[in-house]
Amino acid sequence: MAVTIAIETPLQDDVRTLVAALNEHLLPLSPVEFQFKMTVEQMAGADTDVFVARNEAGRAVGIGALKVLSPTSGEVKRMYTLPEVRGLRVGSALLVAIEDLARSRGLTELLLETGIGEGFAGAHRLYLRSGFAPRGAFLDYPDSGHSAFFEKHLGSQAAA
């Protein structure tokens, strides 16, 4: 399946639908107080770029976001693909787009927080295959035992 990935506003109905599906997917997987969700309004902030994966028919089938934390650091947020496209490398393509934008902005580090347990096994595999490594908690995320933290060092622009 061919997909296109582009930066789009999250303030559109089909993206809101994907975010709602992500939120619903997460509900049974970990306690609500340890689900660190961004609303679509927060995702529309100046510090965040939202990538939307669309299939050949133009249907939104996946999302991911880059939130800039500092001049050198960014956070991967709101990664989600519809169940029917899992295993087709849509998540990998979203991560590549996020990483490419981070590099183009001079960021040298990507961080992410996700849940733990069987419901997150696919996400963990994706992040590890994409070059992320486990790390400790960052920012104000609690080290609660309900979250896994990852990082990827992007290196310098000159190395490209």
N, C-alpha and C positions, 0 to 999 in steps of 0.2 A: 504494500500500500504506500503510495507516495503521499507525503504531507509537505505542506509549506509552513514555515514558521516565521512569524513577523511580530514586531512590537506593536501592540494594540492597546487601546483603552480598555480597562476592565469594566467600564461603565456601559456595557452593552448587554442585551438580554442573554445571548448565548454564553457569554463569559460568566455572567452572574449565575447561570444555570450550572456551569461547571464548578464554580466555587461552592454553590449549594450542595452539589453532589459530593465534592470533597469533604465538606463539613459533615454531611450525613455519613459518609464512609468512616470518618474518624470517630464519631460518637461512641460506638461500642468498643473501640480499641484501647482507650486509655481514659483516665478520669478527666472530666471537663476542665478542671482547674490546671491540668498539665497539657492542655491543647492551646498552643500559642498561635491563634488564627489572626490573620489580617483580614479586615473587611474589604470589599471592593473599593470603598471610599478611601481607605488607607492605602490600598494598592495603587490608587490613582495619584498618590502624592508625588512630588517632584523628585524624591529620593529613590523612587521605585520604577522599574521598567517591567512590564508584563509581556511575556511571550505567549502567543497563542498558536497552537498547532492545528491546522485545518486539513481535512482530507480533500480528495479530488472534487467533491461536491461542495466544498466550502464550509462543511460542518466543523465546528470547533470540537476537537477530540482530546485536547490536552492543554495544560497551562503550566507555567513556571515563571518565577519572577526573580529579578536581581534587585536587592535593596542595598544601596551604597551606605556603608557605615562610617567610613573615613576616606581620606584620599588614597589609602592603600588597601582597604578591606571592604568586602561586600558579603552579603548573606543571600543564599539561595532560599527562596520562600515559595510556598504554595504550589509545590510540584504535584501534579495529578494528571493521570490519563484515564480515559474511560475504560472500563473493564474489557470491552470488545477489541481494544487496540493494544492491550498489554502483551508484551512479547514481540511486538513489531518494531521496537527500537524508537518509539516516539519519545519516551522519556530521555533516552540517550541523546536524541537530536535536540531536545529542549535544553539539556545541560550543555551541549556544545555551543548552542547559541548564547546561552547565559555566559559561559566562559569566554567566548569570543568578544562579547560586549565588555566584560570586565577587563580583559587584556587591553582592548582599545581605549579604555578609560584610564589605563595605567595602574589598575588594581593588581596587587601581587598576592592576594590571599582571598580565597572563598571559604566561608564558614556555613554550616547548616546544622539545624536541630531537627530531629525527627523522633518518632516514638520507638518503643521497643516491643518485642513480642512477635509472634508468628504473623500477625497482620501487617507488619512492617518489613518482613523478610525480603520481599521483592525490592523495596526501596533501598535497603541496606546493600543488596547485591548490586543494584544500579550504581550507587555511590562508590562502592569499592572498585567495581570494574571501570569506573570513570576516573579513577586516580585519587579519590578522597581517602583520607586515613582517619581512624578514630582519634578523638582528642577529648579533653575535659570540657566542662561547661564554660560558656563565654557569655559576655554581656550580663544581663540580669536573669538569665535562665537558671532556675534552681537545679542543683545536682540531686534530683529527686528519686532516681531509679526508674522514672517513667520516660526518660529522654535519652537518646543517643546523640552524640555530637561528632561532627566530622569537619575536616579541613582539607583544603587543597592549596598548595603553594604554586602560584602561576609563574614565578620567576620574573626576570626583568624583561622589558620590551626589547632590549638590545640582543637578547638570546635568540630572538626569532630570526 
